[in-house]
Amino acid sequence: MLYLDGTLLDDDLIGRAVDGPEIADAALRRQVHRLHESLRLPGDELEAESRVELVADRLRRHLLRRDPVAEPVRDRRLAHRLRDLLERRIDSGIGLREAAGELHAHPAHLVRAFGREFGIAPHQYLVTRRIDRARRLLLAGLPVHAVAAATGFYDQSHLTRHFKRVVGTTPSRFAA
């Protein structure tokens, strides 16, 4: 179950949602599942924001009776501007809505443009860049908890979870 407020789904679409509450769209179901997974643990807010925007956009397209899988328009300039913004904010991070406001673009369009240009989602890019920094700091001898704090991860377990997924081992083993 997923509840979207009026900031994500226009109030004028409520009637259409009530009239047809069941949407047969396996891809939408998978997106909602991935969103729930990203909400389970703290520290992945950019991923959750990206996923909720894509879910809301796909649902909006269904309710407006538009093609929910329309090919996104390539927007290379916007994708590169978002990458530059993420580079400037590697440690502190940035919310998707804040980035969208700064770049004057719709959040779902930002995610799609970035993915189309670079082949990964903005949150994956940010995590990978943080892992790159973490690797350098670990090799320089910093303890894992300090590296987690210095590279923008929520805590040591957040760093470990992503580090293991990207590098294939834990930060402690990597440092040894």
C-alpha positions as CSV (number, residue, x, y, z in Angstrom):
1,M,0.0,0.0,0.0
2,L,1.3,3.4,-0.9
3,Y,-0.4,6.8,-0.1
4,L,0.6,9.8,-2.1
5,D,-0.3,13.3,-1.0
6,G,-1.3,16.3,-3.1
7,T,2.3,17.4,-3.7
8,L,3.0,14.2,-5.6
9,L,-0.4,13.5,-7.2
10,D,-2.7,16.3,-8.1
11,D,-6.0,16.5,-6.2
12,D,-8.0,16.5,-9.5
13,L,-6.8,12.9,-10.1
14,I,-8.4,11.6,-6.9
15,G,-11.8,11.0,-8.7
16,R,-10.1,9.0,-11.4
17,A,-8.2,7.0,-8.8
18,V,-11.4,6.2,-6.9
19,D,-13.2,5.3,-10.2
20,G,-10.5,2.9,-11.2
21,P,-8.5,1.9,-8.1
22,E,-7.0,-1.2,-9.7
23,I,-4.2,-0.7,-12.2
24,A,-2.8,-3.8,-14.0
25,D,0.8,-2.7,-14.3
26,A,3.5,-5.2,-13.2
27,A,6.2,-2.6,-13.7
28,L,4.4,-0.2,-11.4
29,R,4.0,-2.9,-8.8
30,R,7.8,-3.6,-9.0
31,Q,8.5,0.1,-8.6
32,V,6.3,0.3,-5.5
33,H,8.1,-2.7,-4.0
34,R,11.5,-1.1,-4.7
35,L,10.3,2.0,-3.0
36,H,9.2,0.1,0.1
37,E,12.7,-1.6,0.1
38,S,14.4,1.8,0.0
39,L,12.4,3.0,2.9
40,R,13.3,0.1,5.2
41,L,16.7,1.5,6.3
42,P,17.8,5.0,7.1
43,G,20.3,6.8,4.9
44,D,18.9,6.2,1.4
45,E,16.6,9.2,1.2
46,L,17.7,10.2,-2.3
47,E,16.9,6.7,-3.5
48,A,13.5,6.8,-1.8
49,E,12.7,10.2,-3.2
50,S,13.7,9.2,-6.7
51,R,11.6,6.0,-6.5
52,V,8.5,7.8,-5.2
53,E,8.7,10.4,-8.0
54,L,8.9,7.7,-10.6
55,V,6.0,5.8,-9.0
56,A,3.9,9.0,-8.8
57,D,4.8,9.9,-12.4
58,R,3.8,6.5,-13.7
59,L,0.6,6.5,-11.7
60,R,-0.2,10.0,-13.0
61,R,0.2,8.8,-16.6
62,H,-2.2,5.9,-15.9
63,L,-4.8,8.2,-14.4
64,L,-4.4,10.7,-17.3
65,R,-4.7,7.8,-19.7
66,R,-1.3,8.5,-21.2
67,D,1.3,5.9,-22.2
68,P,3.0,5.0,-18.8
69,V,6.1,3.8,-20.6
70,A,6.7,6.8,-23.0
71,E,10.3,7.1,-24.1
72,P,12.0,9.8,-22.0
73,V,13.4,12.8,-23.8
74,R,17.1,12.9,-23.8
75,D,18.3,15.9,-21.8
76,R,22.1,15.6,-21.6
77,R,22.7,19.1,-20.4
78,L,20.3,18.6,-17.4
79,A,21.9,15.2,-16.6
80,H,25.4,16.8,-16.5
81,R,24.1,19.7,-14.4
82,L,22.7,17.2,-11.9
83,R,25.9,15.2,-11.9
84,D,27.9,18.5,-11.1
85,L,25.5,19.3,-8.3
86,L,25.9,15.8,-6.8
87,E,29.7,16.2,-7.1
88,R,29.5,19.4,-5.1
89,R,27.3,17.7,-2.5
90,I,28.9,14.3,-2.1
91,D,29.3,14.5,1.6
92,S,26.2,16.4,2.6
93,G,24.0,14.9,-0.1
94,I,21.0,16.7,-1.6
95,G,17.3,15.8,-1.7
96,L,15.7,15.3,-5.1
97,R,13.2,18.1,-4.6
98,E,15.9,20.5,-3.6
99,A,18.0,19.5,-6.7
100,A,14.9,19.8,-8.9
101,G,14.3,23.3,-7.5
102,E,17.9,24.4,-8.0
103,L,18.0,23.0,-11.6
104,H,14.4,24.1,-12.5
105,A,13.3,20.7,-13.5
106,H,10.6,18.2,-12.5
107,P,12.1,15.6,-10.1
108,A,11.0,12.6,-12.2
109,H,12.5,14.2,-15.3
110,L,15.8,14.7,-13.4
111,V,15.9,11.0,-12.5
112,R,15.1,9.8,-16.0
113,A,17.5,12.2,-17.7
114,F,20.3,11.2,-15.4
115,G,19.6,7.5,-15.9
116,R,19.4,7.8,-19.6
117,E,22.7,9.8,-19.8
118,F,24.8,7.9,-17.3
119,G,23.2,4.5,-17.1
120,I,22.6,4.6,-13.4
121,A,20.2,6.5,-11.1
122,P,21.4,9.6,-9.3
123,H,21.4,7.9,-5.9
124,Q,23.6,5.1,-7.3
125,Y,26.0,7.7,-8.6
126,L,26.2,9.4,-5.2
127,V,26.7,6.2,-3.3
128,T,29.4,5.1,-5.7
129,R,31.2,8.4,-5.4
130,R,31.0,8.2,-1.6
131,I,32.4,4.7,-1.7
132,D,35.3,5.9,-3.8
133,R,36.1,8.5,-1.1
134,A,35.6,5.9,1.6
135,R,38.2,3.6,-0.1
136,R,40.8,6.3,-0.1
137,L,40.2,7.2,3.5
138,L,40.3,3.6,4.6
139,L,43.6,3.1,2.8
140,A,44.9,6.3,4.6
141,G,44.2,4.5,7.9
142,L,41.0,6.1,9.2
143,P,38.7,3.9,11.2
144,V,35.5,2.7,9.6
145,H,33.2,4.7,11.8
146,A,35.1,7.9,11.0
147,V,35.0,7.1,7.3
148,A,31.3,6.6,7.5
149,A,30.8,10.0,9.1
150,A,33.3,11.7,6.7
151,T,31.7,10.4,3.5
152,G,28.0,11.2,4.2
153,F,26.8,7.8,5.2
154,Y,24.1,7.6,7.9
155,D,26.2,5.3,10.1
156,Q,28.8,2.6,9.9
157,S,26.3,-0.1,9.0
158,H,25.0,2.1,6.1
159,L,28.5,2.4,4.8
160,T,29.2,-1.3,5.2
161,R,26.0,-2.3,3.4
162,H,26.8,-0.2,0.4
163,F,30.5,-0.8,0.5
164,K,30.0,-4.6,0.4
165,R,27.6,-4.3,-2.5
166,V,29.9,-2.0,-4.6
167,V,33.4,-3.4,-3.6
168,G,32.5,-7.0,-2.7
169,T,33.9,-6.9,0.8
170,T,33.4,-5.1,4.1
171,P,35.3,-1.8,4.8
172,S,37.3,-3.5,7.6
173,R,38.5,-6.3,5.3
174,F,39.3,-3.8,2.6
175,A,41.4,-1.7,5.0
176,A,43.3,-4.7,6.2
